Amino acid sequence: MQIVLLLVALLTIAGALGAWRHSPLYSLKTTLRLGAVLLATVAATVGVALGIFSGPLGHSPEAQGVLVAVAAVALATGATGALIRISDAHVAQLPGPVRLITIHRHRVQRWIWRTAAYELINAGAALVLPSSWKWLPLSLGGFVLLACGPTLLAFYMRARRLDSGMSAVLADPWAHWQYTPAQWEAWASNQLEWERSKLSRIAWRRDWFKMLKGLSLMALIFAGCSWLMVDGGAGEKLAVAAGGMALVMVMALLVNRANRGACERRHRRLLVAPREAYFGAEGFFWGGEYSPWILSGSYLIEATAPRDPPARLVLVFQTFNGSSAMPVAKRIPIPEGREPDLELLQRKLGERCRKAAIHLA
């Protein structure tokens, strides 16, 4: 098990380094600062551990457990904040009269309040439960706090950048496109058909051999794991392997069904979104969503305007999902008569996103 966790950690680190190396935010100075934060975090972790387990608290396991939990949350949250502050240092500065939008922060704040309420419930339960059961709410609360503390901080810092950038784009856009209800509905239908065409569909007569190879490989992996890790007879090991395979297959079917329904959900959201598009120095707003041109986890790599109808602008972003990066295309319809704006966007995006391939005019 330790070997598997180590491999996952190494793959995650390798993927993160590869994605960071190709990011427009990459620089040697920033990389050295990030490395210094990581080294300082490791040193602080070692120092805190030695202080807790070798100090005067060595005879109080309860106090050690509390201090370990508090130190883990503090170190993880502090390191997360420092890393984001270094990698995503840019925050859009707004002139005084511009109203700051807070839509992204409000979404994160709801989860912060929910987490705080959950922690209060666990603290209250620990006060009223008998001493033999206090460990249960304290363990649950500590686990959620350790998992959510750094994550919520990262989401809040990202939301702050999104709110500032969106406010700047809406206040001072390069171009502002508006659509009629008929144009919007026609494009929403076109987008739905395009997304459906991108879904991979299983053709049993064509894909049966590939599926057979995948199932055979999965059976070997589960059989090997159950043989090495399960104590018992051959029947028990076989049952564990079969149960693991069945669980993975059920999860795959559920994920596939959710992916097929995602197209319809996005279609419904697009129909009720504002019928307009804004392009500015920080990013663009379209379909009710704001996307920055450059952020550590997502940045523009290509912009094109295909000649075949319908007239559209295609923006391709490289997104990082934790261990690997993948391109995500965003399609924006070009209203009739706004084709001259492509020359402006060509020039502005070329200046803003120097590593991206911009081919609009």
SULBEL-V666106 format. One record per run of one state. SS is the DSSP state (H for helix, E for strand, L for the rest). FROM is the first residue (numbers start at 0). LEN is the number of residues. If there is no record, write none. Layout:
BEGIN
{{SS	FROM	LEN} {SS	FROM	LEN}}
END
This chain:
BEGIN
{{L	0	1} {H	1	21} {L	22	5} {H	27	27} {L	54	1} {H	55	4} {L	59	1} {H	60	27} {L	87	15} {H	102	26} {L	128	2} {H	130	41} {L	171	3} {E	174	4} {L	178	2} {H	180	18} {L	198	5} {H	203	26} {L	229	4} {H	233	38} {L	271	4} {E	275	4} {L	279	3} {E	282	4} {L	286	2} {E	288	4} {L	292	1} {E	293	2} {L	295	2} {E	297	7} {L	304	7} {E	311	9} {L	320	4} {E	324	9} {L	333	7} {H	340	12} {L	352	4} {E	356	3} {L	359	2}}
END
